[in-house]
Amino acid sequence: MTRTTGLDLVSPVHVQAGLDNLAKECLRIQSGERVVVFSMSTDPLGEMIVRAATACSTAVTREKIETYLRFFPDTQGKPADTSAEADTQLGRALAGAQASIMLAPESVPAAMSRAVIRAAKRAGTRHLHLPRVDARVLASSARAEPSLIASINDRLAALMRAPARLKVTGESGSILELGLGMEQKLVCSAGRPDPGHWDNVPSGFVFTHPAQADGVFVADRAAWGDVFRADRAAIRRAPIQLTIAGGRVTAVSSTDPTLAAGVETHLASHANAARVGMVTISTNYLARVDIGNDLHDALTPGASLCLGYTNQSETGAPFDAPVQLRLFARKQTIDINGERAMTTGRFENRFVEGIDPFR
């Protein structure tokens, strides 16, 4: 298995800053703590993360992902029936650890990612999950300090407390009204997990399940999910327009029939696949433009929609789905309870005052 690290594309100083941020600010590794790093044996980024963690604590162990791949032979996202033995071995690897991190190439099965997260939760570690992270991400959005992201999250969440009304508009024609109900939770992610919890890095977003969703959402930046992924150049040329009524997609259109058909394939994949599962507003102040990495690009400014999956255990949504399709748009304007929060992809100053280095 090979992966592109991107080390030849970015400044080593910036990459090191990202690694140090992971160890010192995100995981908050203390001297004497046991730390476990899961990575491919041939991945230079894995070795670099080990060195960054060792600078904080000498009790760092590197676990080779290859050791565990035999438990997860299916690479199509369907878990293999070997979880009990995998759980046992991962539990042994994490025994006594206070912090853990997984740097996973794209070819690692989703079932293995879930197993590592499950084992970290049982072990009570502070776990960071970095699937498909490369040097470009480490040099950019992964450098965002969790405490500063948390400040933006808090400012945004204060305005989004239910009952709240969101209006999302965009230059390509989006006019979407969202209602947030008292039964659902606002969930904030800043990239600093507590013991027994995990977070992705790069991080920085607030999400919830909207109780109401009506209008039009035009995805003109990206769309990806379990059964469909849009070509980025194609979706910019031919944006996907979704008509939404009562929280469910009722019509799909695009001047590119392949894109419209791809969305329809997702909608037909499950009874809840057409329902608006989540709305996410990004808050990572260093994610300014797309770089071609999904994890980073999902954090560039704006409100994205997820169709199907609701992360029910976190959001308290009344339904869930095993499939998802995430949809992204450019240069959005967001109003919350009639107050302007974002204008053409830029937060209003009160949300990023003293935080955003580009202001």
Short mmCIF file of the C-alpha atoms (twelve columns), coordinates in Angstrom:
data_MODEL
# 
_entry.id   MODEL 
# 
loop_
_atom_site.group_PDB 
_atom_site.id 
_atom_site.type_symbol 
_atom_site.label_atom_id 
_atom_site.label_alt_id 
_atom_site.label_comp_id 
_atom_site.label_asym_id 
_atom_site.label_seq_id 
_atom_site.Cartn_x 
_atom_site.Cartn_y 
_atom_site.Cartn_z 
_atom_site.pdbx_PDB_model_num 
ATOM 1   C CA . MET A 1   0.000   0.000   0.000   1 
ATOM 2   C CA . THR A 2   1.326   3.412   -0.900  1 
ATOM 3   C CA . ARG A 3   0.189   6.920   -0.201  1 
ATOM 4   C CA . THR A 4   1.272   10.366  -1.300  1 
ATOM 5   C CA . THR A 5   2.706   12.209  1.690   1 
ATOM 6   C CA . GLY A 6   2.978   15.604  -0.005  1 
ATOM 7   C CA . LEU A 7   6.223   16.315  1.841   1 
ATOM 8   C CA . ASP A 8   7.765   17.701  -1.332  1 
ATOM 9   C CA . LEU A 9   4.942   20.215  -1.790  1 
ATOM 10  C CA . VAL A 10  5.011   22.215  1.454   1 
ATOM 11  C CA . SER A 11  7.390   23.845  3.894   1 
ATOM 12  C CA . PRO A 12  8.957   21.385  6.388   1 
ATOM 13  C CA . VAL A 13  8.654   24.127  9.008   1 
ATOM 14  C CA . HIS A 14  4.887   24.260  8.549   1 
ATOM 15  C CA . VAL A 15  4.601   20.462  8.620   1 
ATOM 16  C CA . GLN A 16  6.547   20.383  11.874  1 
ATOM 17  C CA . ALA A 17  4.246   23.050  13.301  1 
ATOM 18  C CA . GLY A 18  1.279   20.834  12.482  1 
ATOM 19  C CA . LEU A 19  2.889   17.818  14.122  1 
ATOM 20  C CA . ASP A 20  3.786   19.787  17.227  1 
ATOM 21  C CA . ASN A 21  0.216   21.085  17.418  1 
ATOM 22  C CA . LEU A 22  -1.102  17.509  17.338  1 
ATOM 23  C CA . ALA A 23  1.157   16.384  20.167  1 
ATOM 24  C CA . LYS A 24  1.179   19.456  22.396  1 
ATOM 25  C CA . GLU A 25  -2.189  21.140  21.860  1 
ATOM 26  C CA . CYS A 26  -4.576  18.486  20.516  1 
ATOM 27  C CA . LEU A 27  -3.479  15.428  22.501  1 
ATOM 28  C CA . ARG A 28  -1.859  17.487  25.300  1 
ATOM 29  C CA . ILE A 29  0.736   14.759  25.863  1 
ATOM 30  C CA . GLN A 30  2.400   15.021  29.262  1 
ATOM 31  C CA . SER A 31  5.737   13.661  30.387  1 
ATOM 32  C CA . GLY A 32  5.467   10.008  31.408  1 
ATOM 33  C CA . GLU A 33  2.190   9.345   29.616  1 
ATOM 34  C CA . ARG A 34  1.993   6.256   27.447  1 
ATOM 35  C CA . VAL A 35  1.201   7.142   23.839  1 
ATOM 36  C CA . VAL A 36  0.360   4.727   21.017  1 
ATOM 37  C CA . VAL A 37  0.757   5.733   17.360  1 
ATOM 38  C CA . PHE A 38  -0.879  3.585   14.659  1 
ATOM 39  C CA . SER A 39  0.639   4.079   11.201  1 
ATOM 40  C CA . MET A 40  1.954   2.183   8.198   1 
ATOM 41  C CA . SER A 41  5.537   1.046   8.727   1 
ATOM 42  C CA . THR A 42  6.658   2.700   5.487   1 
ATOM 43  C CA . ASP A 43  4.901   6.024   6.082   1 
ATOM 44  C CA . PRO A 44  7.401   8.814   6.862   1 
ATOM 45  C CA . LEU A 45  4.626   10.926  8.366   1 
ATOM 46  C CA . GLY A 46  4.044   8.183   10.934  1 
ATOM 47  C CA . GLU A 47  7.678   8.343   11.985  1 
ATOM 48  C CA . MET A 48  7.496   12.136  12.175  1 
ATOM 49  C CA . ILE A 49  4.457   11.992  14.451  1 
ATOM 50  C CA . VAL A 50  6.265   9.507   16.679  1 
ATOM 51  C CA . ARG A 51  9.142   11.974  17.002  1 
ATOM 52  C CA . ALA A 52  6.775   14.852  17.818  1 
ATOM 53  C CA . ALA A 53  5.075   12.740  20.498  1 
ATOM 54  C CA . THR A 54  8.433   11.583  21.901  1 
ATOM 55  C CA . ALA A 55  9.404   15.211  22.408  1 
ATOM 56  C CA . CYS A 56  6.544   15.350  24.949  1 
ATOM 57  C CA . SER A 57  6.866   11.879  26.490  1 
ATOM 58  C CA . THR A 58  9.428   9.116   26.116  1 
ATOM 59  C CA . ALA A 59  6.783   6.374   26.531  1 
ATOM 60  C CA . VAL A 60  5.696   6.265   22.879  1 
ATOM 61  C CA . THR A 61  4.914   3.021   21.039  1 
ATOM 62  C CA . ARG A 62  4.406   2.707   17.290  1 
ATOM 63  C CA . GLU A 63  1.918   0.062   16.167  1 
ATOM 64  C CA . LYS A 64  2.091   -1.039  12.542  1 
ATOM 65  C CA . ILE A 65  -1.243  -0.914  10.760  1 
ATOM 66  C CA . GLU A 66  -0.146  -3.877  8.647   1 
ATOM 67  C CA . THR A 67  -0.310  -6.057  11.761  1 
ATOM 68  C CA . TYR A 68  -4.070  -5.565  11.970  1 
ATOM 69  C CA . LEU A 69  -5.088  -5.561  8.324   1 
ATOM 70  C CA . ARG A 70  -5.553  -9.345  8.292   1 
ATOM 71  C CA . PHE A 71  -8.608  -8.836  10.502  1 
ATOM 72  C CA . PHE A 72  -10.218 -6.576  7.911   1 
ATOM 73  C CA . PRO A 73  -9.895  -8.147  4.461   1 
ATOM 74  C CA . ASP A 74  -12.782 -6.169  2.953   1 
ATOM 75  C CA . THR A 75  -11.626 -2.734  1.725   1 
ATOM 76  C CA . GLN A 76  -15.035 -1.662  0.436   1 
ATOM 77  C CA . GLY A 77  -16.246 -0.235  3.720   1 
ATOM 78  C CA . LYS A 78  -18.113 -3.348  4.876   1 
ATOM 79  C CA . PRO A 79  -16.832 -4.691  8.207   1 
ATOM 80  C CA . ALA A 80  -15.480 -8.227  8.242   1 
ATOM 81  C CA . ASP A 81  -16.721 -10.677 10.864  1 
ATOM 82  C CA . THR A 82  -13.462 -10.669 12.814  1 
ATOM 83  C CA . SER A 83  -14.105 -7.827  15.237  1 
ATOM 84  C CA . ALA A 84  -13.774 -9.883  18.441  1 
ATOM 85  C CA . GLU A 85  -10.185 -10.942 17.777  1 
ATOM 86  C CA . ALA A 86  -9.250  -7.518  16.451  1 
ATOM 87  C CA . ASP A 87  -10.752 -5.873  19.542  1 
ATOM 88  C CA . THR A 88  -8.675  -8.141  21.759  1 
ATOM 89  C CA . GLN A 89  -5.401  -7.324  20.017  1 
ATOM 90  C CA . LEU A 90  -6.116  -3.597  19.829  1 
ATOM 91  C CA . GLY A 91  -7.039  -3.646  23.513  1 
ATOM 92  C CA . ARG A 92  -3.653  -5.131  24.353  1 
ATOM 93  C CA . ALA A 93  -1.879  -2.510  22.249  1 
ATOM 94  C CA . LEU A 94  -3.687  0.314   24.051  1 
ATOM 95  C CA . ALA A 95  -3.524  -1.105  27.577  1 
ATOM 96  C CA . GLY A 96  -2.304  1.547   29.981  1 
ATOM 97  C CA . ALA A 97  -2.165  4.268   27.324  1 
ATOM 98  C CA . GLN A 98  -3.366  7.786   28.043  1 
ATOM 99  C CA . ALA A 99  -3.235  9.027   24.433  1 
ATOM 100 C CA . SER A 100 -3.395  7.468   20.975  1 
ATOM 101 C CA . ILE A 101 -3.338  8.557   17.369  1 
ATOM 102 C CA . MET A 102 -4.003  6.829   14.053  1 
ATOM 103 C CA . LEU A 103 -2.533  8.105   10.811  1 
ATOM 104 C CA . ALA A 104 -4.300  5.973   8.235   1 
ATOM 105 C CA . PRO A 105 -3.733  5.808   4.492   1 
ATOM 106 C CA . GLU A 106 -6.828  5.857   2.339   1 
ATOM 107 C CA . SER A 107 -6.633  2.112   1.727   1 
ATOM 108 C CA . VAL A 108 -7.220  1.167   5.375   1 
ATOM 109 C CA . PRO A 109 -10.726 -0.368  5.649   1 
ATOM 110 C CA . ALA A 110 -13.365 1.694   7.402   1 
ATOM 111 C CA . ALA A 111 -13.962 -1.294  9.691   1 
ATOM 112 C CA . MET A 112 -10.437 -0.994  11.030  1 
ATOM 113 C CA . SER A 113 -10.881 2.702   11.723  1 
ATOM 114 C CA . ARG A 114 -14.031 1.913   13.672  1 
ATOM 115 C CA . ALA A 115 -12.252 -0.852  15.594  1 
ATOM 116 C CA . VAL A 116 -9.388  1.446   16.612  1 
ATOM 117 C CA . ILE A 117 -11.828 4.130   17.771  1 
ATOM 118 C CA . ARG A 118 -13.787 1.506   19.695  1 
ATOM 119 C CA . ALA A 119 -10.639 0.196   21.376  1 
ATOM 120 C CA . ALA A 120 -9.445  3.697   22.271  1 
ATOM 121 C CA . LYS A 121 -12.801 4.430   23.885  1 
ATOM 122 C CA . ARG A 122 -12.604 1.254   25.993  1 
ATOM 123 C CA . ALA A 123 -9.019  2.027   26.973  1 
ATOM 124 C CA . GLY A 124 -9.976  5.572   27.969  1 
ATOM 125 C CA . THR A 125 -7.355  7.223   25.776  1 
ATOM 126 C CA . ARG A 126 -7.513  10.657  24.248  1 
ATOM 127 C CA . HIS A 127 -7.630  9.568   20.625  1 
ATOM 128 C CA . LEU A 128 -6.922  11.497  17.433  1 
ATOM 129 C CA . HIS A 129 -7.975  10.029  14.107  1 
ATOM 130 C CA . LEU A 130 -6.146  11.184  10.982  1 
ATOM 131 C CA . PRO A 131 -7.442  9.212   8.000   1 
ATOM 132 C CA . ARG A 132 -6.031  10.347  4.643   1 
ATOM 133 C CA . VAL A 133 -4.064  13.203  6.202   1 
ATOM 134 C CA . ASP A 134 -1.021  14.290  4.231   1 
ATOM 135 C CA . ALA A 135 1.704   16.906  4.632   1 
ATOM 136 C CA . ARG A 136 -0.431  19.579  2.969   1 
ATOM 137 C CA . VAL A 137 -3.036  19.191  5.706   1 
ATOM 138 C CA . LEU A 138 -0.421  19.122  8.463   1 
ATOM 139 C CA . ALA A 139 1.029   22.360  7.096   1 
ATOM 140 C CA . SER A 140 -2.345  24.105  6.965   1 
ATOM 141 C CA . SER A 141 -5.604  23.297  8.763   1 
ATOM 142 C CA . ALA A 142 -3.998  20.804  11.189  1 
ATOM 143 C CA . ARG A 143 -2.020  23.725  12.638  1 
ATOM 144 C CA . ALA A 144 -5.181  25.398  13.964  1 
ATOM 145 C CA . GLU A 145 -5.060  25.575  17.764  1 
ATOM 146 C CA . PRO A 146 -7.961  23.742  19.437  1 
ATOM 147 C CA . SER A 147 -8.488  26.502  22.006  1 
ATOM 148 C CA . LEU A 148 -8.957  29.092  19.260  1 
ATOM 149 C CA . ILE A 149 -11.286 26.831  17.283  1 
ATOM 150 C CA . ALA A 150 -13.271 26.272  20.482  1 
ATOM 151 C CA . SER A 151 -13.695 30.036  20.866  1 
ATOM 152 C CA . ILE A 152 -15.223 30.319  17.393  1 
ATOM 153 C CA . ASN A 153 -17.389 27.265  18.093  1 
ATOM 154 C CA . ASP A 154 -18.688 28.826  21.309  1 
ATOM 155 C CA . ARG A 155 -19.510 32.132  19.618  1 
ATOM 156 C CA . LEU A 156 -21.333 30.384  16.805  1 
ATOM 157 C CA . ALA A 157 -23.151 27.905  19.057  1 
ATOM 158 C CA . ALA A 158 -24.413 30.731  21.260  1 
ATOM 159 C CA . LEU A 159 -26.297 32.114  18.271  1 
ATOM 160 C CA . MET A 160 -27.465 28.691  17.054  1 
ATOM 161 C CA . ARG A 161 -29.085 27.581  20.314  1 
ATOM 162 C CA . ALA A 162 -32.516 26.157  19.576  1 
ATOM 163 C CA . PRO A 163 -35.036 27.217  18.646  1 
ATOM 164 C CA . ALA A 164 -33.101 28.923  15.876  1 
ATOM 165 C CA . ARG A 165 -33.638 29.681  12.214  1 
ATOM 166 C CA . LEU A 166 -30.834 29.523  9.655   1 
ATOM 167 C CA . LYS A 167 -30.959 30.878  6.144   1 
ATOM 168 C CA . VAL A 168 -28.245 29.725  3.744   1 
ATOM 169 C CA . THR A 169 -27.882 31.438  0.381   1 
ATOM 170 C CA . GLY A 170 -25.251 31.175  -2.321  1 
ATOM 171 C CA . GLU A 171 -24.163 32.761  -5.564  1 
ATOM 172 C CA . SER A 172 -25.211 29.651  -7.501  1 
ATOM 173 C CA . GLY A 173 -28.812 29.895  -6.320  1 
ATOM 174 C CA . SER A 174 -29.076 28.312  -2.869  1 
ATOM 175 C CA . ILE A 175 -31.939 29.583  -0.731  1 
ATOM 176 C CA . LEU A 176 -32.367 27.131  2.124   1 
ATOM 177 C CA . GLU A 177 -34.263 27.650  5.380   1 
ATOM 178 C CA . LEU A 178 -33.334 25.445  8.345   1 
ATOM 179 C CA . GLY A 179 -35.037 25.178  11.717  1 
ATOM 180 C CA . LEU A 180 -33.202 23.872  14.783  1 
ATOM 181 C CA . GLY A 181 -35.394 22.107  17.338  1 
ATOM 182 C CA . MET A 182 -35.055 21.752  21.094  1 
ATOM 183 C CA . GLU A 183 -34.826 17.957  20.853  1 
ATOM 184 C CA . GLN A 184 -31.555 17.911  18.913  1 
ATOM 185 C CA . LYS A 185 -28.087 18.773  20.186  1 
ATOM 186 C CA . LEU A 186 -25.493 21.157  18.841  1 
ATOM 187 C CA . VAL A 187 -22.184 19.311  18.611  1 
ATOM 188 C CA . CYS A 188 -18.873 21.180  18.515  1 
ATOM 189 C CA . SER A 189 -15.539 19.750  17.441  1 
ATOM 190 C CA . ALA A 190 -12.221 21.472  18.079  1 
ATOM 191 C CA . GLY A 191 -9.686  18.626  17.815  1 
ATOM 192 C CA . ARG A 192 -8.972  18.210  21.532  1 
ATOM 193 C CA . PRO A 193 -10.516 14.939  22.765  1 
ATOM 194 C CA . ASP A 194 -11.146 14.096  26.398  1 
ATOM 195 C CA . PRO A 195 -10.185 10.694  27.894  1 
ATOM 196 C CA . GLY A 196 -12.288 7.964   26.337  1 
ATOM 197 C CA . HIS A 197 -13.255 10.180  23.406  1 
ATOM 198 C CA . TRP A 198 -11.899 10.784  19.917  1 
ATOM 199 C CA . ASP A 199 -11.748 13.546  17.357  1 
ATOM 200 C CA . ASN A 200 -10.639 13.951  13.785  1 
ATOM 201 C CA . VAL A 201 -7.837  16.276  12.796  1 
ATOM 202 C CA . PRO A 202 -8.050  18.636  11.040  1 
ATOM 203 C CA . SER A 203 -11.044 19.765  13.042  1 
ATOM 204 C CA . GLY A 204 -13.226 22.787  13.558  1 
ATOM 205 C CA . PHE A 205 -16.992 22.687  13.043  1 
ATOM 206 C CA . VAL A 206 -20.421 22.886  14.651  1 
ATOM 207 C CA . PHE A 207 -23.091 20.450  13.495  1 
ATOM 208 C CA . THR A 208 -26.615 19.389  14.320  1 
ATOM 209 C CA . HIS A 209 -29.650 17.656  12.885  1 
ATOM 210 C CA . PRO A 210 -32.097 20.287  11.607  1 
ATOM 211 C CA . ALA A 211 -35.691 19.681  12.608  1 
ATOM 212 C CA . GLN A 212 -36.857 21.544  9.498   1 
ATOM 213 C CA . ALA A 213 -35.305 22.047  6.063   1 
ATOM 214 C CA . ASP A 214 -37.002 23.667  3.076   1 
ATOM 215 C CA . GLY A 215 -35.800 25.392  -0.068  1 
ATOM 216 C CA . VAL A 216 -33.027 24.895  -2.585  1 
ATOM 217 C CA . PHE A 217 -29.410 23.902  -1.983  1 
ATOM 218 C CA . VAL A 218 -26.961 24.144  -4.870  1 
ATOM 219 C CA . ALA A 219 -23.771 22.101  -4.493  1 
ATOM 220 C CA . ASP A 220 -21.158 23.759  -6.703  1 
ATOM 221 C CA . ARG A 221 -17.965 22.775  -4.885  1 
ATOM 222 C CA . ALA A 222 -18.019 19.082  -3.984  1 
ATOM 223 C CA . ALA A 223 -20.231 16.075  -3.300  1 
ATOM 224 C CA . TRP A 224 -19.028 12.783  -1.903  1 
ATOM 225 C CA . GLY A 225 -20.522 9.830   -0.108  1 
ATOM 226 C CA . ASP A 226 -20.770 6.075   0.173   1 
ATOM 227 C CA . VAL A 227 -22.244 5.359   -3.258  1 
ATOM 228 C CA . PHE A 228 -21.494 8.520   -5.244  1 
ATOM 229 C CA . ARG A 229 -18.620 10.948  -5.615  1 
ATOM 230 C CA . ALA A 230 -18.761 13.923  -7.965  1 
ATOM 231 C CA . ASP A 231 -15.837 14.945  -10.108 1 
ATOM 232 C CA . ARG A 232 -14.804 18.332  -8.737  1 
ATOM 233 C CA . ALA A 233 -14.315 19.995  -12.104 1 
ATOM 234 C CA . ALA A 234 -17.639 18.625  -13.318 1 
ATOM 235 C CA . ILE A 235 -19.656 19.893  -10.356 1 
ATOM 236 C CA . ARG A 236 -18.222 23.381  -10.792 1 
ATOM 237 C CA . ARG A 237 -19.251 23.376  -14.434 1 
ATOM 238 C CA . ALA A 238 -22.655 21.842  -13.724 1 
ATOM 239 C CA . PRO A 239 -23.751 22.425  -10.094 1 
ATOM 240 C CA . ILE A 240 -26.203 19.998  -8.523  1 
ATOM 241 C CA . GLN A 241 -29.466 21.629  -7.488  1 
ATOM 242 C CA . LEU A 242 -31.486 19.947  -4.754  1 
ATOM 243 C CA . THR A 243 -35.066 20.924  -4.000  1 
ATOM 244 C CA . ILE A 244 -35.839 20.153  -0.359  1 
ATOM 245 C CA . ALA A 245 -39.281 20.092  1.267   1 
ATOM 246 C CA . GLY A 246 -40.127 18.860  4.739   1 
ATOM 247 C CA . GLY A 247 -36.519 17.854  5.326   1 
ATOM 248 C CA . ARG A 248 -36.395 15.555  2.308   1 
ATOM 249 C CA . VAL A 249 -34.932 15.941  -1.184  1 
ATOM 250 C CA . THR A 250 -37.844 16.037  -3.634  1 
ATOM 251 C CA . ALA A 251 -36.007 16.883  -6.872  1 
ATOM 252 C CA . VAL A 252 -32.475 16.765  -8.272  1 
ATOM 253 C CA . SER A 253 -31.171 18.551  -11.347 1 
ATOM 254 C CA . SER A 254 -27.885 19.317  -13.087 1 
ATOM 255 C CA . THR A 255 -26.908 20.117  -16.647 1 
ATOM 256 C CA . ASP A 256 -24.619 17.101  -16.344 1 
ATOM 257 C CA . PRO A 257 -26.911 14.025  -16.295 1 
ATOM 258 C CA . THR A 258 -24.136 11.898  -14.787 1 
ATOM 259 C CA . LEU A 259 -24.056 14.063  -11.662 1 
ATOM 260 C CA . ALA A 260 -27.832 14.022  -11.263 1 
ATOM 261 C CA . ALA A 261 -27.873 10.242  -11.730 1 
ATOM 262 C CA . GLY A 262 -25.189 9.826   -9.083  1 
ATOM 263 C CA . VAL A 263 -27.260 11.698  -6.521  1 
ATOM 264 C CA . GLU A 264 -30.343 9.680   -7.467  1 
ATOM 265 C CA . THR A 265 -28.336 6.504   -6.849  1 
ATOM 266 C CA . HIS A 266 -27.632 7.691   -3.325  1 
ATOM 267 C CA . LEU A 267 -31.263 8.664   -2.731  1 
ATOM 268 C CA . ALA A 268 -32.392 5.167   -3.722  1 
ATOM 269 C CA . SER A 269 -29.848 3.422   -1.477  1 
ATOM 270 C CA . HIS A 270 -31.871 3.626   1.758   1 
ATOM 271 C CA . ALA A 271 -35.280 4.743   2.993   1 
ATOM 272 C CA . ASN A 272 -33.706 7.701   4.818   1 
ATOM 273 C CA . ALA A 273 -31.048 8.538   2.229   1 
ATOM 274 C CA . ALA A 274 -33.084 11.476  0.861   1 
ATOM 275 C CA . ARG A 275 -33.567 13.090  4.279   1 
ATOM 276 C CA . VAL A 276 -31.388 15.948  5.519   1 
ATOM 277 C CA . GLY A 277 -29.378 14.293  8.255   1 
ATOM 278 C CA . MET A 278 -27.022 17.063  9.360   1 
ATOM 279 C CA . VAL A 279 -25.987 20.608  8.689   1 
ATOM 280 C CA . THR A 280 -22.371 21.487  9.491   1 
ATOM 281 C CA . ILE A 281 -20.790 24.934  9.696   1 
ATOM 282 C CA . SER A 282 -17.000 24.944  9.469   1 
ATOM 283 C CA . THR A 283 -14.925 26.924  11.981  1 
ATOM 284 C CA . ASN A 284 -11.290 26.019  11.222  1 
ATOM 285 C CA . TYR A 285 -9.711  29.464  10.809  1 
ATOM 286 C CA . LEU A 286 -6.759  28.127  8.764   1 
ATOM 287 C CA . ALA A 287 -8.847  26.276  6.162   1 
ATOM 288 C CA . ARG A 288 -9.218  29.026  3.596   1 
ATOM 289 C CA . VAL A 289 -9.180  27.307  0.200   1 
ATOM 290 C CA . ASP A 290 -9.529  23.779  -1.152  1 
ATOM 291 C CA . ILE A 291 -6.309  21.797  -1.538  1 
ATOM 292 C CA . GLY A 292 -7.691  18.539  -2.916  1 
ATOM 293 C CA . ASN A 293 -7.816  16.681  0.409   1 
ATOM 294 C CA . ASP A 294 -11.363 15.858  1.550   1 
ATOM 295 C CA . LEU A 295 -10.722 16.304  5.266   1 
ATOM 296 C CA . HIS A 296 -9.268  19.775  4.782   1 
ATOM 297 C CA . ASP A 297 -11.679 20.849  2.057   1 
ATOM 298 C CA . ALA A 298 -14.685 19.923  4.196   1 
ATOM 299 C CA . LEU A 299 -13.536 22.639  6.621   1 
ATOM 300 C CA . THR A 300 -13.322 25.583  4.234   1 
ATOM 301 C CA . PRO A 301 -15.921 28.233  5.153   1 
ATOM 302 C CA . GLY A 302 -19.603 27.497  4.719   1 
ATOM 303 C CA . ALA A 303 -22.531 25.277  5.636   1 
ATOM 304 C CA . SER A 304 -22.544 21.746  4.229   1 
ATOM 305 C CA . LEU A 305 -25.393 19.258  4.148   1 
ATOM 306 C CA . CYS A 306 -25.301 15.548  4.870   1 
ATOM 307 C CA . LEU A 307 -28.091 13.454  3.411   1 
ATOM 308 C CA . GLY A 308 -28.964 10.259  5.284   1 
ATOM 309 C CA . TYR A 309 -26.509 9.802   8.161   1 
ATOM 310 C CA . THR A 310 -27.370 11.824  11.297  1 
ATOM 311 C CA . ASN A 311 -24.727 10.748  13.851  1 
ATOM 312 C CA . GLN A 312 -27.763 9.952   15.963  1 
ATOM 313 C CA . SER A 313 -25.905 9.159   19.187  1 
ATOM 314 C CA . GLU A 314 -24.450 12.687  19.187  1 
ATOM 315 C CA . THR A 315 -27.217 14.782  17.637  1 
ATOM 316 C CA . GLY A 316 -30.267 13.035  19.070  1 
ATOM 317 C CA . ALA A 317 -31.897 12.904  15.629  1 
ATOM 318 C CA . PRO A 318 -35.139 10.900  15.400  1 
ATOM 319 C CA . PHE A 319 -33.749 8.716   12.590  1 
ATOM 320 C CA . ASP A 320 -30.459 7.545   11.131  1 
ATOM 321 C CA . ALA A 321 -29.130 5.911   7.975   1 
ATOM 322 C CA . PRO A 322 -26.087 3.753   7.188   1 
ATOM 323 C CA . VAL A 323 -25.325 5.834   4.078   1 
ATOM 324 C CA . GLN A 324 -24.392 9.461   3.597   1 
ATOM 325 C CA . LEU A 325 -23.853 12.040  0.898   1 
ATOM 326 C CA . ARG A 326 -22.102 15.271  1.840   1 
ATOM 327 C CA . LEU A 327 -22.706 18.362  -0.272  1 
ATOM 328 C CA . PHE A 328 -20.603 21.534  -0.336  1 
ATOM 329 C CA . ALA A 329 -21.048 24.965  -1.890  1 
ATOM 330 C CA . ARG A 330 -18.877 28.034  -2.485  1 
ATOM 331 C CA . LYS A 331 -19.233 31.623  -1.245  1 
ATOM 332 C CA . GLN A 332 -22.225 31.127  0.998   1 
ATOM 333 C CA . THR A 333 -24.000 33.735  3.079   1 
ATOM 334 C CA . ILE A 334 -25.495 32.535  6.374   1 
ATOM 335 C CA . ASP A 335 -28.040 34.332  8.552   1 
ATOM 336 C CA . ILE A 336 -28.953 32.985  11.988  1 
ATOM 337 C CA . ASN A 337 -32.108 34.327  13.606  1 
ATOM 338 C CA . GLY A 338 -31.911 37.259  11.216  1 
ATOM 339 C CA . GLU A 339 -28.310 38.108  12.141  1 
ATOM 340 C CA . ARG A 340 -25.566 37.874  9.539   1 
ATOM 341 C CA . ALA A 341 -22.985 35.242  10.503  1 
ATOM 342 C CA . MET A 342 -21.136 34.767  7.205   1 
ATOM 343 C CA . THR A 343 -20.965 36.790  4.004   1 
ATOM 344 C CA . THR A 344 -19.820 35.085  0.796   1 
ATOM 345 C CA . GLY A 345 -17.685 32.609  2.700   1 
ATOM 346 C CA . ARG A 346 -16.251 34.917  5.350   1 
ATOM 347 C CA . PHE A 347 -17.329 34.970  8.988   1 
ATOM 348 C CA . GLU A 348 -18.436 38.303  10.370  1 
ATOM 349 C CA . ASN A 349 -15.749 39.870  12.556  1 
ATOM 350 C CA . ARG A 350 -17.452 39.158  15.881  1 
ATOM 351 C CA . PHE A 351 -16.957 35.419  15.369  1 
ATOM 352 C CA . VAL A 352 -13.226 35.540  14.584  1 
ATOM 353 C CA . GLU A 353 -12.091 38.721  16.316  1 
ATOM 354 C CA . GLY A 354 -8.663  38.131  17.854  1 
ATOM 355 C CA . ILE A 355 -8.431  34.679  16.253  1 
ATOM 356 C CA . ASP A 356 -8.343  34.740  12.465  1 
ATOM 357 C CA . PRO A 357 -4.758  35.629  11.430  1 
ATOM 358 C CA . PHE A 358 -6.018  36.808  8.054   1 
ATOM 359 C CA . ARG A 359 -8.162  39.605  9.508   1 
# 
